[in-house]
């Protein structure tokens, strides 16, 4: 049998061969270990891994004590265990962390993972801007205004702010610290309670759905951007090829002609007629504005352009129609852009966000200054701020507010954990949490001021109520803002700028979400790291092909389904279980010690300590779980404006939700079966930290002396120091 040795700096080197079963410390030391073999004994093979029964014995041994280590015959291991061991060795681990034995002659490194094995952010602000861009995405400009519009304006801000401070901020802080402390993605970071590791699976499934439909929104922006290089803008006037009968582009004095003459006839339908002349009765205008609006409700040209030209939208999901080749092309370009920006890893995407994170604020400010000076802007802003308290009795308002917090803060999707896992160990997560979350909320609220100023202007010129100006679907930003830029001098230029902003907003979130999936795959299957570019290309291609469904004429209906069910109460339950895992299973005090190890104890010894404790243990999980239950009880089929989705479409949405939760439920069932039937261990091990839970790097493991699961590691470290001193003494004596 070939020689086998293990070394770490001055650590002992073990050696066994066919002539001797007694490993000894080399380099002339008189210290030794004796290995006693049983009937089925074989030569010692070990590695640095706390799961190995052999290495567990060696961890607690003293250099001067003979420690028996029994190595069973592999033939006595059950077939299921051998299959599991083979899969772990050959597929899901690399040689540094293999769950079995090393090949002959392979060096075993006790020093742990090296920093170069995992990327880190190259710049000081890379992480901050990536998180800011991930959180402040299209959800602030595209989704938040239409939810306010749908739920009665200003009243929506009340539940939104409540969930921000009692759910959004605590979960944001929780996920940043988990990712930074473990330097692992969402698949491996939940080892503090193994039964909860399914949270990472569910996060990745949810992120996968998010990537599919979110990139379609980016594709819409690309299509609008292409059409913006025309003067005048094609949606500034109604055109016969795509406009509906109610399309109105002239809101001047002729929109409603008042009949003030004394000799005219006023009909009950709001029309007024002139009886003079041989032609008899002649319509000359409208004496009642409301009747005018009921007879012919004006539709903005930008709304018809979006529905009939960009989407080529069918009347319903029952008829999805054919592929729109322009959208197919734009979606392909969108995925190519995503691939080019992230294929070199976080070091490339971390530089892109310097532009994509800051540029949208400049454009929003310019559009806002113009919108606030338009006539009627005050009407829209009043609708935005003035709450209708009766709406607070509707559970849908609270549900939409909670989901919007998760959507804009990007919590429970795994992206924050992924981004934080590339941090340096002492990154100040407390400061980043408050700056990013407050910036996110202010951006969404600021975008609402901009959107509703233009909606108020439209209400003024069309003589309508604010709530009746445009449809409240998810395409609100593709209707109001495109029309808004037509009111600016140099409209094509501002249209190009606006859709570049929409593009950058979407790409930030898309980068982080796709990086979540990539990181999870690489963490779970380390051998694919050397094929990372091929993995990214494969994922982009697969998601592009799956996303072709949204390129059909009924694609917008599928996006509505994804937006409702992929970002619904399943995400709320994930957030609930995160809080339970940290607050009750792993323990708030343990997690507090983990955080203080990174950012210092002074950051926790304040009133915020009570805030985190109350939120993680009580307020956040109770709010989220209660809201999820009430939303299920008061469930209403999906509906957009006057269109009610068919029953089968809702069932598809429910299956989508179930698939997200299958990660949590499926993993928990697997762990229970493994503990009771396969490995037959105590169920308590399912809620206790695994032996490798903690910081990834060896220098940080040494600091985590409060982690009991690393006690064997710390014992070995102490023994290594003693042996190093003994070796130095022996060498000094020999030299003398």
PyMOL commands that set and color helices and strands:
alter all, ss='L'
color gray80, all
select helices_A, chain A and resi 53-59+74-76+79-90+115-117+126-135+138-150+155-182+194-196+198-227+289-295+301-310+325-342+346-356+359-372+377-385+389-393+395-409+415-421+429-462+466-468+476-478+480-485+491-524+526-551+555-565+569-599+601-603+607-633+647-678+683-687+698-701+708-735
alter helices_A, ss='H'
color red, helices_A
select strands_A, chain A and resi 6-7+108-109+247-248+265-266+271-274+282-286+299-300+639-640+643-644
alter strands_A, ss='S'
color yellow, strands_A
deselect
rebuild
show_as cartoon
